[in-house]
Amino acid sequence: MTDVLPEAPPGTEAPLPLAGYTVAVTAARRREELGALLARRGARVVHAPAIRIVPLADDAELVAATREVLAQPVDLVVATTGVGFRGWLEAADAWDLPLVEHLRDARVLARGPKARGAIRGGGLVDAWSPASESSAEVLEHLLSGAEGALQGRRIAVQLHGDPLPEFVSGLRATGAEVLTVPVYRWVLPEDVEPVRRLVRSVVAGTVDAVTFTSAPAAASLLTVADELGLRAELVAALGSGVLPVAVGPVTAGPLDAAGIPSVQPERARLGALAREVVARLPERDPVLRVGGRELQVRGHAALLDGRVVELAPGPMAVLRALAARPGAVVPKTDLVTGLPGGGDAHAVEMAVTRLRAALGPGVVETVVKRGYRLAV
C-alpha cells in the first residue's frame, strides 16, 4: 500500500466516527480531497489510484471528431461531464476551430450540474438535464421523443472515458447520426503496483471499505484482480467483509455486473460519499457490553468506553475472534488459525497477554483448559 495518511487523533470527548477503520481511495482525480474528507473523520486512508486520465487535447482522434462535428450543423449535443466538455471547448479554441459558434443553434443537454456549469461557462445554453444525473435518463429522454423525432438528426455525444456503447447504439437505432467525441480516456495507472497491493489487501481483509468515484476505476480494480488470478476472491471479499462504496449508480455499474452489491449516497458528491462511509462502517460492528464496559471492535483498533485502543495484528485477531462469538469460549486451536502469519498456542497466549495489557482487566477471561472468552 502507498500514501497512508495518519489516523486523525480522537477528540477529547468522543472518537472521530471512522477511527479504527482503513478506507481505500481508488480515485485518480480529486483523490486528495476525498482522502482528506475521510481522514478528518478519523479513517486511515490508503490511496491506490486504479486509473489514469489521458487528455486528448493533442490527440488526432479528438481533432478528427471535432472536425466531423463542424462539417455540418448539429441538432443535439450531450455533455456528459463538466471537465470533459470544458476540455473539448478549450481544445477547439486552441486549434482555432469555431466549435462554440457552431453549437449555438443546437439543443445542448447536460448529464448533471457540472456538465451544465461547463456548458454555461463556455457561452452556451443548456436545454435540459436529468434529475438522476445519469446517462440512462438522458437516453430515455431522447428516445421518448421529448426532443422530437431523432431519425436523420445529427447528435454529438461527448464521451467521458467510457465509450457508452448502449447509449450510442440506442440513439443510432432510431436512425440518428451519432458523432462520438472522446475528450479523454481512462487507462491503467503507470504504476499498477499500488492497485495490486489493494487487491491483495481487500482479499486479506486488511481494509474495511473501498471507495469508487468512477465506473472505470471499479472496472480497473476487477481487471487487475483478474490479472493476479484473484478476481473470485476479490468479488467474495467485496461481497462480504469489505464494504464497497460507490459515488452513484453509474459508478457502481461494473460492480453490479460482477455481482458485487455496493452502497451509494443519495447525491453523487464527494462529501456525500464520505458521509455514507461514516454511516455504513460503524453500524456493521456491534457495541458489546463487556465487563461493565462498552466495547466495539473495528478494523484495526477497538473502542473501549469511547476510547480508541490501537492494537497490533495478533491481539487484534484474537479480539476479533472473541467478539465474533461474544460470551462463548473460543478454543486456543481456533485462535491459532486466525493469527496473521500463523503461530501456535504460545503465540495465542502472548497475544492475549498483550490484549489484556491494552484493554485492562475484566474484558478477556481465561476458561481453564478450554480457551478464552469475552466477559459479556
ChimeraX attribute file (.defattr): number of C-alpha atoms within 10 A of each C-alpha:
attribute: neighborCount
match mode: 1-to-1
recipient: residues
	/A:1	16
	/A:2	13
	/A:3	10
	/A:4	16
	/A:5	16
	/A:6	12
	/A:7	20
	/A:8	18
	/A:9	15
	/A:10	17
	/A:11	10
	/A:12	9
	/A:13	8
	/A:14	11
	/A:15	18
	/A:16	21
	/A:17	19
	/A:18	25
	/A:19	30
	/A:20	26
	/A:21	22
	/A:22	25
	/A:23	29
	/A:24	26
	/A:25	24
	/A:26	26
	/A:27	24
	/A:28	20
	/A:29	14
	/A:30	11
	/A:31	17
	/A:32	13
	/A:33	13
	/A:34	20
	/A:35	23
	/A:36	16
	/A:37	18
	/A:38	29
	/A:39	25
	/A:40	16
	/A:41	21
	/A:42	24
	/A:43	28
	/A:44	25
	/A:45	26
	/A:46	23
	/A:47	22
	/A:48	28
	/A:49	24
	/A:50	32
	/A:51	26
	/A:52	18
	/A:53	15
	/A:54	15
	/A:55	17
	/A:56	18
	/A:57	18
	/A:58	10
	/A:59	13
	/A:60	10
	/A:61	13
	/A:62	21
	/A:63	21
	/A:64	12
	/A:65	18
	/A:66	24
	/A:67	14
	/A:68	14
	/A:69	23
	/A:70	16
	/A:71	10
	/A:72	10
	/A:73	15
	/A:74	22
	/A:75	19
	/A:76	21
	/A:77	22
	/A:78	25
	/A:79	28
	/A:80	24
	/A:81	24
	/A:82	21
	/A:83	16
	/A:84	25
	/A:85	28
	/A:86	20
	/A:87	18
	/A:88	24
	/A:89	20
	/A:90	17
	/A:91	20
	/A:92	18
	/A:93	13
	/A:94	10
	/A:95	13
	/A:96	9
	/A:97	17
	/A:98	14
	/A:99	19
	/A:100	16
	/A:101	12
	/A:102	15
	/A:103	20
	/A:104	15
	/A:105	14
	/A:106	20
	/A:107	18
	/A:108	24
	/A:109	23
	/A:110	28
	/A:111	24
	/A:112	22
	/A:113	16
	/A:114	19
	/A:115	24
	/A:116	25
	/A:117	19
	/A:118	23
	/A:119	24
	/A:120	13
	/A:121	12
	/A:122	14
	/A:123	11
	/A:124	19
	/A:125	20
	/A:126	20
	/A:127	15
	/A:128	17
	/A:129	22
	/A:130	18
	/A:131	11
	/A:132	16
	/A:133	21
	/A:134	17
	/A:135	21
	/A:136	16
	/A:137	15
	/A:138	23
	/A:139	18
	/A:140	15
	/A:141	15
	/A:142	18
	/A:143	17
	/A:144	12
	/A:145	10
	/A:146	10
	/A:147	14
	/A:148	10
	/A:149	14
	/A:150	22
	/A:151	13
	/A:152	13
	/A:153	17
	/A:154	20
	/A:155	25
	/A:156	25
	/A:157	24
	/A:158	23
	/A:159	20
	/A:160	22
	/A:161	20
	/A:162	13
	/A:163	15
	/A:164	16
	/A:165	8
	/A:166	12
	/A:167	15
	/A:168	19
	/A:169	12
	/A:170	17
	/A:171	19
	/A:172	17
	/A:173	12
	/A:174	14
	/A:175	14
	/A:176	18
	/A:177	19
	/A:178	21
	/A:179	19
	/A:180	20
	/A:181	25
	/A:182	24
	/A:183	28
	/A:184	22
	/A:185	18
	/A:186	18
	/A:187	15
	/A:188	19
	/A:189	18
	/A:190	9
	/A:191	13
	/A:192	14
	/A:193	15
	/A:194	19
	/A:195	24
	/A:196	19
	/A:197	15
	/A:198	27
	/A:199	26
	/A:200	19
	/A:201	18
	/A:202	24
	/A:203	22
	/A:204	15
	/A:205	17
	/A:206	18
	/A:207	24
	/A:208	23
	/A:209	24
	/A:210	24
	/A:211	24
	/A:212	28
	/A:213	26
	/A:214	25
	/A:215	20
	/A:216	25
	/A:217	26
	/A:218	24
	/A:219	20
	/A:220	21
	/A:221	26
	/A:222	22
	/A:223	16
	/A:224	20
	/A:225	23
	/A:226	15
	/A:227	11
	/A:228	12
	/A:229	11
	/A:230	17
	/A:231	19
	/A:232	13
	/A:233	17
	/A:234	23
	/A:235	20
	/A:236	16
	/A:237	20
	/A:238	23
	/A:239	16
	/A:240	12
	/A:241	17
	/A:242	23
	/A:243	24
	/A:244	25
	/A:245	26
	/A:246	27
	/A:247	26
	/A:248	24
	/A:249	21
	/A:250	18
	/A:251	21
	/A:252	26
	/A:253	19
	/A:254	20
	/A:255	24
	/A:256	13
	/A:257	10
	/A:258	13
	/A:259	13
	/A:260	19
	/A:261	18
	/A:262	21
	/A:263	18
	/A:264	22
	/A:265	20
	/A:266	13
	/A:267	13
	/A:268	19
	/A:269	13
	/A:270	18
	/A:271	15
	/A:272	15
	/A:273	26
	/A:274	21
	/A:275	16
	/A:276	18
	/A:277	26
	/A:278	19
	/A:279	14
	/A:280	15
	/A:281	19
	/A:282	19
	/A:283	9
	/A:284	11
	/A:285	15
	/A:286	13
	/A:287	18
	/A:288	18
	/A:289	17
	/A:290	19
	/A:291	15
	/A:292	12
	/A:293	15
	/A:294	16
	/A:295	22
	/A:296	22
	/A:297	23
	/A:298	23
	/A:299	23
	/A:300	21
	/A:301	23
	/A:302	24
	/A:303	19
	/A:304	20
	/A:305	14
	/A:306	17
	/A:307	19
	/A:308	20
	/A:309	16
	/A:310	16
	/A:311	18
	/A:312	13
	/A:313	16
	/A:314	24
	/A:315	25
	/A:316	25
	/A:317	22
	/A:318	26
	/A:319	23
	/A:320	21
	/A:321	17
	/A:322	22
	/A:323	23
	/A:324	15
	/A:325	12
	/A:326	17
	/A:327	16
	/A:328	15
	/A:329	16
	/A:330	22
	/A:331	16
	/A:332	19
	/A:333	13
	/A:334	14
	/A:335	26
	/A:336	21
	/A:337	15
	/A:338	17
	/A:339	20
	/A:340	14
	/A:341	9
	/A:342	12
	/A:343	14
	/A:344	13
	/A:345	14
	/A:346	11
	/A:347	17
	/A:348	25
	/A:349	18
	/A:350	13
	/A:351	22
	/A:352	21
	/A:353	13
	/A:354	17
	/A:355	23
	/A:356	17
	/A:357	10
	/A:358	15
	/A:359	17
	/A:360	11
	/A:361	11
	/A:362	14
	/A:363	20
	/A:364	22
	/A:365	18
	/A:366	14
	/A:367	12
	/A:368	7
	/A:369	8
	/A:370	12
	/A:371	18
	/A:372	22
	/A:373	22
	/A:374	23
	/A:375	19
	/A:376	18
